[in-house]
Amino acid sequence: MSYVGPDFDAPEPRRRRRGPLTVAVATLVPAALLGWLVYEAVADSGGGSAGGAPTTRSAGTAPSAAAPGSPAAPAGGAGNGEQPDASSTARSASGPLAGKVVVVDPGHNPGNVRHTAEINRKVDIGTNSKECDTTGTSTNSGYAEAQFTLDVARRLRTLLEQQGATVKFTQDGDRSWGPCVDERARIGNQAHADAAISIHADGAAQGDRGFHVILPASVHKGAADTRRIVGPSRDLGERVAGDFVRVTGSAPSNYVGDGTGLVVRSDLGGLNLSTVPKVFIECGNMRDTKDAALLTSGSWRQKAAQGISEGIVSFLRG
């Protein structure tokens, strides 16, 4: 099975259709339908790079190279937009989000593939034990999810810092592997983050397309207690999903979420162990050729970062 799930856990296979979910966003559906038309047109034209704005970069920073051991970006990929600097923590003195802390979790790590023993060890996620981490998925041409998530996360950091937020990463290609899912949650908790987001891309079947945002279920077991963050996390997730549709033109997933772009899960350690508002976003399906054309486009990744950023800004100012 090609799928390697988010948060390095091993969730149920994504190819199976699900029954009705408890999540619904009435205002998202009309926008999703419009977004899907744009999405089809963009993807069918060969990658969605037209009209994409280049990544804004802070003065004095240089584009970051791919992390050691990660696959080279495909043609038309990272070179289509510059990446912001690679510092793991940066503070902005002014802006509408001054004083706000956002923790960004780039899913997986390019070095995990060389540390299978470390990432396969079990950690406590509250409800049960799961693997510390996984390698993540990749496109059929070899563009790794871990490379994608770092690129989008760095772009997102620049946009949030421009709004005055303090942005902290769980990893920035500066670790040989990991961190484990429990540590990723702990980083957000210890930072007292006002919002946290984990960035991923899916690995489902060809024909499964679109994005979805994963929200924490109400869990109260062992080390996990999400009851206080379920409400604000839902608010964060709905705003991110709505802005992601609007900015990228992508449609909500056609294989999970019943067209809402939202899914509730209780099996992810990064959500179960969080004490701050947190969501995951699966930006698309790396195994679908049309989605892969978008995910490997630097200009589309800039749009993805912009959509995520606008959702977070809306949540923090809302």
Secondary structure, DSSP 8 states (H G I E B T S, - for coil): -----GGG---S-TTS-----S---TTHHHHHHHHHHHHHHHHHTTSS-TT-------TT-------TTS----TTSGGGS------SEE--SSSTTTT-EEEEEE-S-GGGGG-HHHHHSEEE-SSSEEES-----B-TT--BHHHHHHHHHHHHHHHHHHTT-EEEES-SS-SSS---HHHHHHHHHHTT-SEEEEEEEE---TT---BEEEEE---EETTEE-TTTHHHHHHHHHHHHHHHHHHH---B-SSSGGGSSEEEES--HHHHT-SS-EEEEEEEETTSHHHHHHHT-HHHHHHHHHHHHHHHHHHHH-
